């Protein structure tokens, strides 16, 4: 185990991941309009739902997890500066997938395949949330993409926690079970605000720490050697643990239709 070499590798991520790191107060201020109509918990539940929509679309399109994660971060960054009423999240979700697939050099998804996949996924996987078919077409996706690019300030490269996580686990002494669980915790973290508030190397450490606790692996001495802000790591862990607690009582299939009805909406509706 070599925490020092891990520290040297992580300096790269410290230097390259500072863009788009927001302050908690910035988020609260930008969400003020939406939180006048929704409670913080309701707001979080809506974003958990759309993260699942993006994940399912990505899996159906056979995208790498890196592409799906980038799309999810685009989605969260857009609404970090905009109300839900600006663009229907059901339109923005596939638009983020469309853009992320190009940025991550996965290849351009054909317009027809994207729309068909959206129609199939909404009809078969999320019919408990939407009674009608997917309402958008190619022209809506393309128009939305321009708006998304503008709001992202063309900062399209997203540094994810997956690479630093791989290096951390390798330095601990490559443990497949630990890596698998920590990777899943990173995926879960996309359903929280941590990607907006903390750099990816800190998120990786926080997720690894949670995985160690769950698996009852004692690596406290190794963590202590890392030159990181432990308070920040604990904050990240709390965000993720709070998500796990919310999941225990959140019945999405029963609640989401009502939450979507309460959500602020853009006008006018798309023309068919």
Backbone as CSV, one residue per row, in Angstrom:
resi,resn,N_x,N_y,N_z,CA_x,CA_y,CA_z,C_x,C_y,C_z
1,UNK,0.851,-1.191,0.000,0.000,0.000,0.000,0.888,1.242,0.000
2,UNK,0.615,2.162,-0.897,1.479,3.325,-1.015,0.631,4.579,-1.146
3,UNK,0.292,5.171,-0.012,-0.550,6.363,-0.026,0.182,7.556,-0.618
4,UNK,1.535,7.566,-0.526,2.305,8.693,-1.051,2.207,8.752,-2.573
5,UNK,2.401,7.600,-3.245,2.292,7.597,-4.707,0.884,7.956,-5.139
6,UNK,-0.096,7.519,-4.367,-1.483,7.877,-4.661,-1.660,9.385,-4.577
7,UNK,-1.020,9.997,-3.571,-1.132,11.445,-3.399,-0.550,12.186,-4.599
8,UNK,0.577,11.706,-5.125,1.199,12.346,-6.279,0.292,12.277,-7.499
9,UNK,-0.333,11.123,-7.694,-1.226,10.961,-8.839,-2.443,11.873,-8.723
10,UNK,-2.923,12.032,-7.492,-4.146,12.811,-7.303,-3.927,14.304,-7.509
11,UNK,-2.667,14.760,-7.481,-2.423,16.187,-7.714,-2.891,16.606,-9.101
12,UNK,-2.847,15.672,-10.059,-3.334,15.963,-11.414,-4.797,16.376,-11.356
13,UNK,-5.570,15.629,-10.574,-7.001,15.894,-10.510,-7.293,17.177,-9.743
14,UNK,-6.434,17.511,-8.788,-6.621,18.772,-8.071,-6.471,19.949,-9.028
15,UNK,-5.549,19.825,-9.979,-5.266,20.925,-10.905,-6.315,21.040,-12.009
16,UNK,-6.940,19.922,-12.378,-7.784,19.918,-13.571,-9.274,19.862,-13.288
17,UNK,-9.659,19.797,-12.019,-11.076,19.580,-11.730,-11.734,20.756,-11.016
18,UNK,-11.117,21.935,-11.062,-11.646,23.071,-10.314,-12.774,23.801,-11.038
19,UNK,-12.885,23.619,-12.370,-13.970,24.275,-13.091,-15.316,23.721,-12.641
20,UNK,-16.273,24.585,-12.581,-17.646,24.205,-12.262,-17.812,23.652,-10.850
21,UNK,-16.921,24.021,-9.942,-17.154,23.699,-8.537,-17.891,24.876,-7.918
22,UNK,-19.071,24.617,-7.410,-19.941,25.669,-6.906,-19.959,25.681,-5.387
23,UNK,-20.472,26.744,-4.848,-20.647,26.867,-3.407,-22.073,26.461,-3.045
24,UNK,-22.230,25.862,-1.880,-23.555,25.431,-1.432,-24.553,26.589,-1.446
25,UNK,-24.107,27.766,-1.046,-24.997,28.931,-1.028,-25.413,29.343,-2.439
26,UNK,-24.510,29.151,-3.415,-24.856,29.433,-4.813,-26.011,28.543,-5.260
27,UNK,-25.933,27.267,-4.899,-26.988,26.326,-5.283,-28.328,26.722,-4.670
28,UNK,-28.297,27.062,-3.401,-29.536,27.447,-2.712,-30.146,28.682,-3.370
29,UNK,-29.300,29.650,-3.710,-29.793,30.880,-4.335,-30.405,30.597,-5.708
30,UNK,-29.721,29.790,-6.515,-30.206,29.502,-7.867,-31.488,28.669,-7.847
31,UNK,-31.676,27.889,-6.802,-32.848,27.015,-6.717,-34.026,27.674,-6.002
32,UNK,-33.866,28.930,-5.672,-34.859,29.616,-4.850,-36.262,29.517,-5.443
33,UNK,-36.386,29.736,-6.759,-37.714,29.684,-7.392,-38.319,28.288,-7.284
34,UNK,-37.531,27.274,-7.647,-38.048,25.903,-7.609,-38.400,25.477,-6.186
35,UNK,-37.595,25.923,-5.217,-37.834,25.530,-3.825,-38.962,26.331,-3.178
36,UNK,-39.517,27.289,-3.930,-40.738,27.946,-3.454,-41.962,27.093,-3.780
37,UNK,-41.779,26.137,-4.701,-42.866,25.240,-5.103,-42.657,23.810,-4.619
38,UNK,-41.407,23.454,-4.370,-41.056,22.101,-3.950,-40.244,22.161,-2.663
39,UNK,-40.387,21.149,-1.822,-39.493,21.038,-0.671,-38.133,20.538,-1.169
40,UNK,-37.099,20.680,-0.345,-35.772,20.203,-0.746,-35.794,18.702,-1.021
41,UNK,-36.548,17.965,-0.220,-36.632,16.516,-0.420,-37.340,16.185,-1.727
42,UNK,-38.408,16.904,-2.042,-39.121,16.679,-3.299,-38.224,17.002,-4.491
43,UNK,-37.476,18.092,-4.370,-36.540,18.488,-5.427,-35.507,17.383,-5.654
44,UNK,-34.972,16.855,-4.565,-33.980,15.787,-4.676,-34.581,14.536,-5.310
45,UNK,-35.808,14.210,-4.946,-36.457,13.023,-5.508,-36.640,13.152,-7.018
46,UNK,-36.961,14.353,-7.485,-37.109,14.578,-8.924,-35.778,14.347,-9.631
47,UNK,-34.684,14.809,-9.030,-33.375,14.632,-9.663,-32.888,13.189,-9.577
48,UNK,-33.261,12.486,-8.527,-32.962,11.052,-8.453,-33.659,10.332,-9.607
49,UNK,-34.904,10.709,-9.850,-35.677,10.086,-10.931,-35.021,10.322,-12.290
50,UNK,-34.649,11.567,-12.580,-34.086,11.852,-13.901,-32.669,11.299,-14.060
51,UNK,-31.939,11.148,-12.956,-30.654,10.445,-13.039,-30.890,8.997,-13.457
52,UNK,-31.970,8.405,-12.964,-32.322,7.036,-13.360,-32.739,6.974,-14.828
53,UNK,-33.443,8.012,-15.292,-33.826,8.073,-16.706,-32.575,8.108,-17.583
54,UNK,-31.615,8.966,-17.222,-30.370,9.067,-17.990,-29.608,7.745,-17.951
55,UNK,-29.533,7.126,-16.776,-28.837,5.844,-16.638,-29.476,4.776,-17.525
56,UNK,-30.802,4.705,-17.503,-31.510,3.688,-18.288,-31.363,3.937,-19.781
57,UNK,-31.481,5.203,-20.199,-31.269,5.535,-21.615,-29.864,5.131,-22.050
58,UNK,-28.877,5.461,-21.220,-27.494,5.128,-21.548,-27.270,3.636,-21.669
59,UNK,-27.860,2.877,-20.758,-27.707,1.418,-20.806,-28.385,0.839,-22.042
60,UNK,-29.562,1.361,-22.379,-30.265,0.876,-23.573,-29.485,1.196,-24.845
61,UNK,-28.765,2.321,-24.831,-27.948,2.721,-25.983,-26.559,2.085,-25.944
62,UNK,-26.314,1.279,-24.884,-25.037,0.571,-24.709,-23.845,1.539,-24.610
63,UNK,-24.047,2.607,-23.851,-22.989,3.585,-23.627,-22.123,3.164,-22.443
64,UNK,-20.867,3.587,-22.441,-19.993,3.363,-21.290,-20.500,4.173,-20.101
65,UNK,-20.170,3.705,-18.896,-20.596,4.421,-17.693,-20.029,5.835,-17.664
66,UNK,-18.835,6.038,-18.197,-18.230,7.373,-18.236,-19.121,8.344,-19.014
67,UNK,-19.704,7.887,-20.120,-20.585,8.735,-20.934,-21.854,9.064,-20.148
68,UNK,-22.413,8.054,-19.501,-23.633,8.247,-18.709,-23.376,9.224,-17.565
69,UNK,-22.224,9.074,-16.911,-21.879,9.964,-15.797,-21.710,11.399,-16.282
70,UNK,-21.055,11.580,-17.425,-20.870,12.925,-17.982,-22.222,13.550,-18.319
71,UNK,-23.118,12.772,-18.906,-24.458,13.276,-19.221,-25.189,13.704,-17.951
72,UNK,-25.050,12.923,-16.892,-25.720,13.246,-15.625,-25.162,14.532,-15.031
73,UNK,-23.850,14.729,-15.135,-23.236,15.959,-14.623,-23.690,17.162,-15.451
74,UNK,-23.762,17.010,-16.779,-24.298,18.097,-17.620,-25.695,18.493,-17.135
75,UNK,-26.524,17.489,-16.898,-27.906,17.703,-16.460,-27.931,18.496,-15.155
76,UNK,-27.104,18.091,-14.204,-27.083,18.754,-12.898,-26.507,20.166,-13.010
77,UNK,-25.494,20.335,-13.858,-24.907,21.672,-14.027,-25.913,22.642,-14.640
78,UNK,-26.690,22.175,-15.599,-27.674,23.056,-16.227,-28.664,23.572,-15.189
79,UNK,-29.211,22.657,-14.381,-30.217,23.075,-13.404,-29.600,23.707,-12.158
80,UNK,-28.279,23.661,-12.050,-27.625,24.414,-10.973,-27.722,25.912,-11.234
81,UNK,-27.943,26.277,-12.501,-28.033,27.696,-12.869,-29.376,28.069,-13.490
82,UNK,-30.278,27.109,-13.590,-31.568,27.362,-14.222,-32.685,26.672,-13.457
83,UNK,-33.865,27.255,-13.533,-35.045,26.633,-12.941,-35.498,25.453,-13.791
84,UNK,-36.210,24.544,-13.166,-36.802,23.416,-13.892,-37.784,23.890,-14.958
85,UNK,-38.298,25.108,-14.821,-39.267,25.615,-15.789,-38.603,26.065,-17.095
86,UNK,-37.267,26.174,-17.108,-36.575,26.653,-18.315,-36.656,25.639,-19.452
87,UNK,-36.374,24.384,-19.141,-36.443,23.299,-20.123,-37.008,22.076,-19.418
88,UNK,-37.913,21.388,-20.070,-38.461,20.151,-19.522,-37.315,19.154,-19.295
89,UNK,-37.136,18.646,-18.075,-36.072,17.667,-17.827,-36.168,16.427,-18.717
90,UNK,-37.376,16.101,-19.156,-37.547,14.946,-20.038,-36.928,15.196,-21.413
91,UNK,-36.791,16.456,-21.801,-36.091,16.819,-23.035,-34.595,16.966,-22.782
92,UNK,-34.237,17.565,-21.649,-32.817,17.795,-21.378,-32.064,16.485,-21.154
93,UNK,-32.707,15.490,-20.551,-32.026,14.223,-20.243,-31.437,13.566,-21.501
94,UNK,-32.228,13.308,-22.559,-31.631,12.717,-23.761,-30.679,13.665,-24.484
95,UNK,-30.903,14.981,-24.349,-29.983,15.942,-24.959,-28.603,15.830,-24.317
96,UNK,-28.569,15.662,-23.004,-27.292,15.487,-22.299,-26.597,14.200,-22.745
97,UNK,-27.373,13.144,-22.943,-26.823,11.882,-23.463,-26.232,12.105,-24.856
98,UNK,-26.964,12.811,-25.693,-26.557,13.086,-27.079,-25.229,13.841,-27.110
99,UNK,-25.111,14.880,-26.274,-23.893,15.688,-26.235,-22.734,14.917,-25.606
100,UNK,-22.995,14.228,-24.506,-21.927,13.502,-23.807,-21.318,12.412,-24.679
101,UNK,-22.138,11.765,-25.498,-21.617,10.690,-26.354,-20.604,11.234,-27.358
102,UNK,-20.801,12.483,-27.782,-19.851,13.107,-28.712,-18.598,13.578,-27.987
103,UNK,-18.779,14.201,-26.841,-17.637,14.733,-26.091,-16.729,13.611,-25.603
104,UNK,-17.332,12.505,-25.168,-16.553,11.373,-24.660,-16.053,10.467,-25.782
105,UNK,-16.232,10.919,-27.028,-15.738,10.213,-28.216,-16.282,8.793,-28.313
106,UNK,-17.503,8.637,-27.847,-18.166,7.341,-28.010,-18.680,7.196,-29.436
107,UNK,-18.947,8.338,-30.053,-19.537,8.344,-31.394,-20.909,8.989,-31.338
108,UNK,-21.287,9.608,-32.427,-22.578,10.289,-32.472,-23.701,9.256,-32.526
109,UNK,-24.670,9.423,-31.636,-25.858,8.569,-31.661,-26.788,9.114,-32.736
110,UNK,-27.272,8.264,-33.612,-28.166,8.750,-34.664,-29.437,9.309,-34.038
111,UNK,-29.963,10.353,-34.666,-31.158,11.011,-34.135,-32.327,10.039,-34.014
112,UNK,-32.505,9.232,-35.043,-33.647,8.311,-35.042,-33.508,7.269,-33.933
113,UNK,-32.276,6.789,-33.714,-32.055,5.790,-32.666,-32.294,6.391,-31.284
114,UNK,-31.866,7.632,-31.090,-32.059,8.291,-29.801,-33.542,8.472,-29.500
115,UNK,-34.296,8.978,-30.474,-35.727,9.212,-30.267,-36.460,7.891,-30.040
116,UNK,-36.129,6.886,-30.838,-36.776,5.577,-30.689,-36.494,4.980,-29.315
117,UNK,-35.248,5.120,-28.855,-34.882,4.604,-27.537,-35.637,5.342,-26.440
118,UNK,-35.748,6.657,-26.568,-36.513,7.442,-25.589,-37.966,6.976,-25.538
119,UNK,-38.556,6.785,-26.698,-39.952,6.342,-26.754,-40.123,4.984,-26.073
120,UNK,-39.196,4.070,-26.361,-39.276,2.719,-25.801,-39.069,2.725,-24.288
121,UNK,-38.057,3.472,-23.838,-37.729,3.506,-22.407,-38.859,4.134,-21.598
122,UNK,-39.404,5.246,-22.082,-40.494,5.907,-21.349,-41.730,5.008,-21.310
123,UNK,-42.004,4.338,-22.413,-43.188,3.474,-22.484,-43.046,2.224,-21.622
124,UNK,-41.862,1.616,-21.631,-41.687,0.318,-20.978,-41.101,0.390,-19.572
125,UNK,-40.260,1.395,-19.315,-39.557,1.462,-18.028,-40.127,2.517,-17.081
126,UNK,-40.686,3.579,-17.645,-41.131,4.691,-16.801,-42.597,5.045,-17.044
127,UNK,-43.393,4.038,-17.396,-44.818,4.296,-17.630,-45.567,4.614,-16.340
128,UNK,-44.934,4.347,-15.189,-45.547,4.735,-13.916,-45.430,6.242,-13.685
129,UNK,-44.545,6.900,-14.445,-44.355,8.348,-14.305,-45.057,9.130,-15.409
130,UNK,-45.062,8.556,-16.619,-45.636,9.254,-17.778,-46.713,8.390,-18.421
131,UNK,-47.910,8.931,-18.488,-49.019,8.193,-19.085,-49.017,8.315,-20.605
132,UNK,-48.397,9.397,-21.117,-48.353,9.618,-22.559,-46.979,9.245,-23.103
133,UNK,-46.888,9.135,-24.415,-45.623,8.756,-25.038,-44.629,9.912,-24.997
134,UNK,-43.370,9.601,-25.244,-42.311,10.612,-25.279,-42.660,11.654,-26.341
135,UNK,-42.775,12.949,-25.977,-43.362,13.939,-26.895,-42.381,14.649,-27.824
136,UNK,-41.069,14.411,-27.667,-40.092,15.236,-28.385,-39.540,14.537,-29.619
137,UNK,-39.051,15.372,-30.555,-38.497,14.870,-31.805,-37.089,15.432,-32.005
138,UNK,-36.468,15.063,-33.102,-35.072,15.424,-33.350,-34.832,16.926,-33.270
139,UNK,-35.728,17.715,-33.857,-35.509,19.168,-33.857,-35.483,19.740,-32.446
140,UNK,-36.259,19.148,-31.529,-36.250,19.612,-30.142,-34.903,19.308,-29.479
141,UNK,-34.363,18.111,-29.744,-33.065,17.723,-29.178,-31.968,18.673,-29.674
142,UNK,-31.968,18.967,-30.966,-30.923,19.820,-31.546,-31.011,21.250,-31.022
143,UNK,-32.221,21.765,-30.891,-32.397,23.109,-30.329,-31.947,23.141,-28.872
144,UNK,-32.304,22.111,-28.141,-31.949,22.035,-26.728,-30.433,21.925,-26.556
145,UNK,-29.774,21.234,-27.482,-28.321,21.067,-27.395,-27.606,22.421,-27.452
146,UNK,-28.061,23.318,-28.318,-27.448,24.646,-28.404,-27.609,25.402,-27.087
147,UNK,-28.781,25.296,-26.500,-29.055,25.979,-25.230,-28.205,25.381,-24.114
148,UNK,-28.058,24.070,-24.128,-27.228,23.383,-23.134,-25.771,23.816,-23.257
149,UNK,-25.252,23.851,-24.482,-23.867,24.273,-24.713,-23.624,25.682,-24.187
150,UNK,-24.565,26.559,-24.451,-24.443,27.943,-23.998,-24.382,28.013,-22.473
151,UNK,-25.217,27.230,-21.808,-25.278,27.273,-20.348,-24.091,26.583,-19.686
152,UNK,-23.465,25.660,-20.395,-22.274,25.002,-19.855,-21.016,25.825,-20.096
153,UNK,-21.162,26.978,-20.732,-20.016,27.836,-21.077,-18.991,27.073,-21.910
154,UNK,-19.473,26.085,-22.657,-18.614,25.241,-23.500,-17.528,24.516,-22.694
155,UNK,-17.720,24.393,-21.378,-16.808,23.589,-20.537,-17.334,22.155,-20.542
156,UNK,-16.913,21.388,-21.527,-17.549,20.096,-21.782,-16.774,18.905,-21.236
157,UNK,-15.493,19.099,-20.910,-14.708,18.003,-20.359,-15.061,17.851,-18.882
158,UNK,-15.523,16.668,-18.518,-15.907,16.396,-17.129,-14.950,15.355,-16.559
159,UNK,-14.263,15.712,-15.491,-13.385,14.759,-14.811,-14.206,14.002,-13.779
160,UNK,-14.238,12.693,-13.918,-15.059,11.841,-13.066,-14.207,11.177,-11.981
161,UNK,-14.844,10.679,-10.928,-14.092,10.019,-9.846,-13.570,8.626,-10.196
162,UNK,-13.961,8.068,-11.338,-13.623,6.670,-11.624,-12.117,6.438,-11.745
163,UNK,-11.414,7.317,-12.444,-9.974,7.102,-12.629,-9.201,7.234,-11.322
164,UNK,-9.419,8.319,-10.543,-8.718,8.351,-9.249,-9.104,7.190,-8.338
165,UNK,-10.350,6.718,-8.448,-10.767,5.566,-7.640,-9.935,4.332,-7.992
166,UNK,-9.743,4.090,-9.284,-8.929,2.947,-9.713,-7.519,3.035,-9.136
167,UNK,-6.942,4.235,-9.141,-5.586,4.413,-8.622,-5.542,4.220,-7.109
168,UNK,-6.559,4.712,-6.424,-6.615,4.556,-4.973,-6.695,3.084,-4.577
169,UNK,-7.571,2.344,-5.235,-7.738,0.921,-4.905,-6.470,0.141,-5.251
170,UNK,-5.825,0.526,-6.336,-4.565,-0.130,-6.705,-3.512,0.089,-5.617
171,UNK,-3.462,1.289,-5.060,-2.476,1.587,-4.024,-2.805,0.900,-2.701
172,UNK,-4.089,0.733,-2.420,-4.474,0.007,-1.206,-4.008,-1.444,-1.300
173,UNK,-4.008,-1.973,-2.519,-3.697,-3.382,-2.735,-4.914,-3.969,-3.402
174,UNK,-4.910,-3.953,-4.712,-6.109,-4.154,-5.543,-7.043,-5.224,-4.980
175,UNK,-8.197,-4.775,-4.534,-9.221,-5.663,-3.989,-10.472,-5.527,-4.845
176,UNK,-10.803,-6.577,-5.572,-11.895,-6.520,-6.541,-13.230,-6.188,-5.882
177,UNK,-13.484,-6.803,-4.735,-14.750,-6.562,-4.041,-14.872,-5.106,-3.613
178,UNK,-13.772,-4.544,-3.120,-13.760,-3.151,-2.681,-13.967,-2.212,-3.867
179,UNK,-13.283,-2.486,-4.973,-13.421,-1.649,-6.169,-14.850,-1.689,-6.701
180,UNK,-15.434,-2.879,-6.761,-16.794,-3.027,-7.291,-17.795,-2.221,-6.475
181,UNK,-17.689,-2.321,-5.150,-18.635,-1.604,-4.295,-18.395,-0.096,-4.352
182,UNK,-17.131,0.321,-4.302,-16.821,1.756,-4.350,-17.285,2.361,-5.676
183,UNK,-17.145,1.600,-6.763,-17.596,2.052,-8.092,-19.108,2.290,-8.069
184,UNK,-19.837,1.369,-7.441,-21.292,1.521,-7.335,-21.657,2.740,-6.491
185,UNK,-20.874,3.000,-5.444,-21.136,4.174,-4.608,-20.888,5.455,-5.411
186,UNK,-19.858,5.453,-6.261,-19.624,6.604,-7.146,-20.837,6.813,-8.053
187,UNK,-21.356,5.726,-8.626,-22.564,5.836,-9.454,-23.717,6.445,-8.657
188,UNK,-23.879,5.986,-7.418,-24.942,6.522,-6.559,-24.728,8.004,-6.270
189,UNK,-23.471,8.417,-6.157,-23.171,9.818,-5.828,-23.687,10.780,-6.890
190,UNK,-23.907,10.276,-8.115,-24.446,11.114,-9.190,-25.875,11.557,-8.896
191,UNK,-26.510,10.924,-7.933,-27.873,11.292,-7.538,-27.874,12.291,-6.378
192,UNK,-26.701,12.808,-6.057,-26.567,13.854,-5.041,-25.929,15.086,-5.682
193,UNK,-25.656,16.103,-4.872,-25.032,17.336,-5.381,-23.509,17.304,-5.331
194,UNK,-22.898,16.188,-4.958,-21.447,16.215,-4.716,-20.644,16.572,-5.968
195,UNK,-21.132,16.188,-7.160,-20.383,16.504,-8.387,-20.346,17.999,-8.664
196,UNK,-21.264,18.753,-8.052,-21.301,20.207,-8.214,-20.450,20.928,-7.172
197,UNK,-20.130,20.242,-6.083,-19.531,20.903,-4.924,-18.096,20.484,-4.624
198,UNK,-17.689,19.302,-5.096,-16.380,18.766,-4.721,-15.657,18.219,-5.947
199,UNK,-14.320,18.278,-5.955,-13.552,17.718,-7.070,-13.609,16.190,-7.069
200,UNK,-13.388,15.573,-8.230,-13.569,14.122,-8.350,-12.656,13.288,-7.462
201,UNK,-11.425,13.746,-7.199,-10.540,12.929,-6.364,-11.067,12.856,-4.933
202,UNK,-11.707,13.947,-4.445,-12.303,13.904,-3.107,-13.525,12.989,-3.087
203,UNK,-14.326,13.039,-4.149,-15.497,12.156,-4.237,-15.049,10.695,-4.242
204,UNK,-13.982,10.403,-4.984,-13.461,9.034,-5.037,-13.056,8.550,-3.649
205,UNK,-12.372,9.409,-2.894,-11.937,9.033,-1.546,-13.146,8.821,-0.636
206,UNK,-14.135,9.719,-0.730,-15.337,9.583,0.087,-16.086,8.292,-0.203
207,UNK,-16.210,7.958,-1.486,-16.913,6.726,-1.874,-16.132,5.491,-1.443
208,UNK,-14.808,5.562,-1.542,-13.966,4.446,-1.110,-14.077,4.241,0.398
209,UNK,-14.142,5.334,1.125,-14.279,5.245,2.581,-15.597,4.565,2.965
210,UNK,-16.683,4.944,2.280,-17.982,4.312,2.540,-17.919,2.816,2.237
211,UNK,-17.287,2.456,1.117,-17.171,1.042,0.737,-16.381,0.264,1.787
212,UNK,-15.325,0.874,2.318,-14.527,0.212,3.358,-15.366,-0.043,4.608
213,UNK,-16.193,0.931,4.976,-17.047,0.772,6.163,-18.059,-0.348,5.940
214,UNK,-18.700,-0.355,4.761,-19.705,-1.377,4.465,-19.091,-2.777,4.493
215,UNK,-17.883,-2.897,3.932,-17.215,-4.204,3.862,-16.397,-4.513,5.115
216,UNK,-16.420,-3.586,6.073,-15.691,-3.746,7.339,-14.203,-3.997,7.102
217,UNK,-13.639,-3.185,6.205,-12.203,-3.252,5.927,-11.518,-2.078,6.618
218,UNK,-10.529,-2.372,7.418,-9.849,-1.346,8.203,-8.633,-0.813,7.445
219,UNK,-8.830,0.338,6.788,-7.727,1.002,6.086,-7.517,2.408,6.648
220,UNK,-7.805,2.587,7.946,-7.715,3.918,8.555,-6.305,4.490,8.458
221,UNK,-5.308,3.654,8.670,-3.920,4.137,8.616,-3.581,4.633,7.217
222,UNK,-4.063,3.918,6.202,-3.803,4.319,4.810,-4.494,5.644,4.498
223,UNK,-5.755,5.790,4.909,-6.480,7.045,4.676,-5.788,8.209,5.389
224,UNK,-5.248,7.941,6.583,-4.607,9.000,7.371,-3.376,9.558,6.667
225,UNK,-2.734,8.747,5.815,-1.533,9.195,5.108,-1.853,10.092,3.916
226,UNK,-3.098,10.080,3.465,-3.472,10.927,2.331,-3.553,12.383,2.781
227,UNK,-2.937,13.247,2.021,-2.941,14.672,2.358,-4.190,15.322,1.757
228,UNK,-5.328,15.060,2.402,-6.602,15.587,1.911,-7.356,16.243,3.058
229,UNK,-8.334,17.056,2.698,-9.179,17.725,3.684,-10.219,16.719,4.183
230,UNK,-9.968,16.149,5.353,-10.845,15.101,5.883,-12.264,15.612,6.095
231,UNK,-12.392,16.889,6.455,-13.729,17.453,6.666,-14.545,17.404,5.377
232,UNK,-13.897,17.702,4.244,-14.585,17.640,2.951,-14.993,16.201,2.626
233,UNK,-14.110,15.258,2.925,-14.418,13.847,2.667,-15.630,13.417,3.489
234,UNK,-15.691,13.866,4.730,-16.821,13.522,5.590,-18.117,14.159,5.082
235,UNK,-18.020,15.374,4.542,-19.201,16.032,3.973,-19.742,15.220,2.796
236,UNK,-18.837,14.757,1.939,-19.237,13.939,0.788,-19.923,12.663,1.267
237,UNK,-19.322,12.028,2.256,-19.899,10.795,2.795,-21.302,11.042,3.344
238,UNK,-21.492,12.191,3.993,-22.819,12.497,4.552,-23.864,12.669,3.451
239,UNK,-23.484,13.331,2.355,-24.414,13.473,1.226,-24.879,12.099,0.737
240,UNK,-23.936,11.187,0.598,-24.258,9.868,0.048,-25.046,9.035,1.054
241,UNK,-24.671,9.105,2.322,-25.411,8.375,3.359,-26.838,8.906,3.468
242,UNK,-27.002,10.228,3.341,-28.354,10.810,3.356,-29.185,10.295,2.182
243,UNK,-28.531,10.093,1.030,-29.220,9.507,-0.124,-29.703,8.100,0.207
244,UNK,-28.829,7.299,0.818,-29.201,5.932,1.193,-30.386,5.938,2.158
245,UNK,-30.385,6.896,3.086,-31.488,7.001,4.043,-32.786,7.387,3.335
246,UNK,-32.694,8.307,2.377,-33.880,8.731,1.624,-34.466,7.563,0.839
247,UNK,-33.594,6.754,0.238,-34.045,5.613,-0.559,-34.871,4.618,0.265
248,UNK,-34.616,4.551,1.560,-35.316,3.580,2.411,-36.818,3.844,2.455
249,UNK,-37.203,5.119,2.310,-38.625,5.475,2.434,-39.225,6.017,1.139
250,UNK,-38.405,6.175,0.097,-38.875,6.778,-1.156,-39.432,5.692,-2.073
251,UNK,-40.743,5.709,-2.257,-41.394,4.787,-3.190,-41.633,5.547,-4.492
252,UNK,-40.651,5.490,-5.388,-40.688,6.311,-6.599,-41.925,6.038,-7.448
253,UNK,-42.291,4.780,-7.579,-43.418,4.439,-8.449,-44.727,5.042,-7.954
254,UNK,-44.834,5.232,-6.647,-46.054,5.822,-6.091,-46.002,7.345,-6.060
255,UNK,-44.805,7.904,-5.906,-44.684,9.339,-5.638,-44.376,10.202,-6.851
256,UNK,-43.673,9.641,-7.847,-43.068,10.513,-8.857,-44.092,11.223,-9.733
257,UNK,-45.208,10.582,-10.043,-46.191,11.238,-10.908,-46.718,12.517,-10.255
258,UNK,-46.974,12.448,-8.963,-47.429,13.630,-8.229,-46.345,14.704,-8.182
259,UNK,-45.092,14.291,-7.990,-43.986,15.250,-7.936,-43.786,15.937,-9.282
260,UNK,-43.891,15.177,-10.372,-43.748,15.767,-11.706,-44.888,16.746,-11.990
261,UNK,-46.064,16.448,-11.450,-47.196,17.357,-11.618,-47.002,18.659,-10.863
262,UNK,-46.288,18.587,-9.757,-46.035,19.760,-8.916,-44.849,20.592,-9.420
263,UNK,-44.001,19.973,-10.218,-42.769,20.599,-10.702,-43.065,21.789,-11.614
264,UNK,-42.314,22.896,-11.491,-42.497,24.017,-12.423,-42.195,23.580,-13.852
265,UNK,-43.008,24.046,-14.799,-42.910,23.540,-16.174,-42.705,24.672,-17.175
266,UNK,-41.997,24.373,-18.255,-41.816,25.376,-19.314,-43.079,25.537,-20.142
267,UNK,-43.202,26.687,-20.781,-44.301,26.942,-21.706,-43.719,27.595,-22.952
268,UNK,-44.261,27.337,-24.116,-45.369,26.430,-24.396,-44.892,24.993,-24.549
269,UNK,-45.828,24.072,-24.669,-45.503,22.672,-24.918,-44.969,22.536,-26.335
270,UNK,-44.160,21.502,-26.613,-43.600,21.328,-27.961,-44.682,21.073,-28.994
271,UNK,-44.441,21.569,-30.189,-45.373,21.334,-31.295,-45.120,19.961,-31.887
272,UNK,-46.172,19.220,-32.115,-46.052,17.874,-32.684,-46.047,17.930,-34.192
